[in-house]
Amino acid sequence: MRTDAEQLIAEAKTGDAAPLGRLLELYRNYLRLLARVDLDRRLRGKMDPSDVVQEALLDAHRYFPAFRGDAEPQFLVWLRAILAGAMANQARRYLGTRARDVRLEREIAADIDRSSAMLDRGLAAVQSSPSEQAARHEQGVVLADALAGLPDDYRDVIVLRNIEGLTFPDVARRMGRSLDSVEKLWLRALVRLRQRLAGPA
């Protein structure tokens, strides 16, 4: 049985732009979270991860006829490669290099793949058992969508602690808060995230 994403992939392959638009929109939060985690530290403050994601989605729309897969995992690998290219383009633009740097693109792609794997593990750590939704949809995408629905400070503390793997003192420094307040915020954020992942009661 096809997932919703796989149905949209099949429909988009007919050349219809509407299903392709809906398909790409399913992954906006996922790509934004990956871009946020893997954006070169030298570029933070100069550009917003949403801008990189918009560039990646435009490229994905443009190059979709070249996509040969038919399953969601294949599509996610393809999208992550496009995101890595968009991030490399932005790095070249802001850091003043002109020539294409294949090594940089490979490093960014490897970082994105590691972050994607951490998202999958992060969902497993937050949930006591995989939900039916996660079984139908890639776990990293489910987690990214749930995180996108949290207040900014909740999302930030979870991303810094659970996705980026920072210690609580480092999270406190990055967020400009006391250690005690960050630990309490993290606990409240996890409760809220679990509620979002569990869905309506």
N, C-alpha and C positions, 0 to 999 in steps of 0.2 A: 504494500500500500504506500502510495506517495505521500510525502509530507506536503504541507502548504508551500514551502519554499520550492520543492521539486516540481510541484504543479506549475508554479509561476515560472520556473526555469523553462519547462516544456512550452508553456504559452509564449514566453518571450522569444523562444527560438523560431516562432512562426513569423517574427518580424514586427509584432504588435508592441508599440512603445508603452502602452498602459501597464501591462503586466511587468515589464522590465522596470518601470518606475516604482511599482509597488514592491518588487523583489529587492531592489537596491535600498529602498527605504527601510526594509526589515533589518538591515545591518548598519544603519547610521550610528546608533548608540555603541555598537560593538567596535566599529572602526574609530569612533571618537575616543573611546576609552584606550584603545591600543595606541592611538596617536598621542594621547595625553601622557601615557606612561613612557613611551619611547622617543618623545620629541627631544632632540639634542638640547642639553641644558643651556648651551650658548644661545639658543633660539627662543627659549621661554621668555615671555615678556615682549618679544618682537612680533610674534605671530600666535594665532589662536589655533588649537588643534582642529576646531570646526572648519577653518579655512582649508587645511590640508585634506580633511575628509571630503569637503565639497569638491576639491580638485580631483581626488581619487574617484569619487562617484561619477563625475563628468567623464573621466577617462574610462571607467568601467562601462558607462553607457555607450561611449564611442567605440570601444573595442569588444563589446559583447559578442558580435558575430564570430570572433576568433575563439570564443570559449567553447571547448569541446566536451566538457563533462555534462552530467545530468543529475548529479547528487549534490546535496548541500555541502558535505565535507570538501568535495572538489571545488565547489564554488567559493568556499571560504579561503582555501589555499590561493586561488586565483585572485580574490579580492585583497588578501594580505600582500601579495606580490605587487599589485597596483598601488596599494597604500605605501609600500616601501619605496616605489618609484616616485610617488608624489612627495614623500618626505625628503628623498634625496634631491629632488628638484628644488624644494624650498631651502634646503641646506646650501645648495650651490648659490641660489639667489641671494640669501642673506649673508653668507660667509664669503662671498666675493670670488668664488671659483667659477670658471667658465666651462671647462671640459667635463664631460661625463666621467664619473668615477665609479667603475663597476665594483671595486672593492667596497666603497661606501654603501652602495646599494645592497650588496650581499650582507654587510654588517647590519644594516637597518633591517633587512628581511629576517636575518637570524634573531635579532632582538625582538621583532614583532612575533615571530613564531614562539619564542620563549615566553613572552607575555601572554600569548594566547593559551599556551599550556598552563600557565599560572592561573589564568581565569578559570579554566576547567577544574583545576585542583581547588581553587578558591570556592567554587560552588559546592564541591564535595565537602569541604570543611564547614561550610555554613549550614548545609542541609544534613539532616540525620540519615535520610535516604533519598535517592534520586526521585524527583517528581515525575509524573506522567508527562508534563510539559517538557521537561529537560530531556526525556527519552525521545520525544518527537523532534526536538530542536537542539542544535548544538549547545552544549552547556555554557560555553563562554558567552554566547549570544544572549542566553537567558539571564545570566548574571549581569551583563552589561545593561540590558533593558531594565532589570530590577534596580540597579545602581542609579540609572538615569532618573528614576522616579523618586529618589531620596533628596532631602534638603542638601544643599551644597556642603555644609560642614560634615554631615554624616557620610556623604559620598567621599569627600576628601580623606577623612580619617581611615576609612576602609581601604581605599586605593593605596594610600601611603603605607599602611600597616600590613595589609594582606596581599596586595598585588605587587607593590614595589619592595616589600619585605623590610621596611625600615624599623628600627627599634622604637619603643615609645619615646625615649628622650629625643631621638631624631625627628619623629613625627611632631612632637611638641615644639621643637625649634622651627620646623618648616611651617607650622600653622600659627606660630606666635602665641602659643598658649602654655599654661603650666602643665607639668607632667600629670598631676592629679586630674585636671580637667580633661585632658586628652584621653586618659584611661577610662573615665566615666563616659565621655562622649562616644568612645569606641564601643563600649558595652551597649549603650542605647542604640547606636547605629546598627549593631549586629541584630538586635531584637527587631528593629524596624525592617531590616533587610530580610530576615527570616519570614516575617509577616508578609512581605511583598512576594517572596518566592512561593509561599504556601498558597497564595491567592485568596479569594473570598471564601469565608468559612461557610 
